[in-house]
Amino acid sequence: MSLNNRVCSNCGSSSLVSDRSLGGKIVCSRCGSSLIKNKSYSYFKSKKLVILLIAIAIFIIII
């Protein structure tokens, strides 16, 4: 399991470490939370798509 595609659910940091005192559980080095989730790129893609559609609509209205 790679840590490269994971982020902290609490603060959004990708700075994660394995805490030996917790039996190797992955925790955030910034806030100490153990709530870890996978990065989601679909949100950013959909946001860019919405901005593109709005820009096209404004362009069509101006013309």
QUISUL-V612521 format. One record per pair of residues at least 24 apart in sequence whose C-alpha atoms are under 6 Angstrom apart, sorted by the first residue. I is the first residue (numbers start at 0). J is the second residue. D is the distance in whole Angstrom. If there is no record, write none. Layout:
# QUISUL-V612521
{{I,J,D} {I,J,D}}
This chain:
# QUISUL-V612521
{{4,37,6} {4,38,6} {5,36,6} {5,37,4} {5,38,5} {6,35,6} {6,36,6} {7,35,5} {8,34,5} {8,35,5} {8,36,6}}
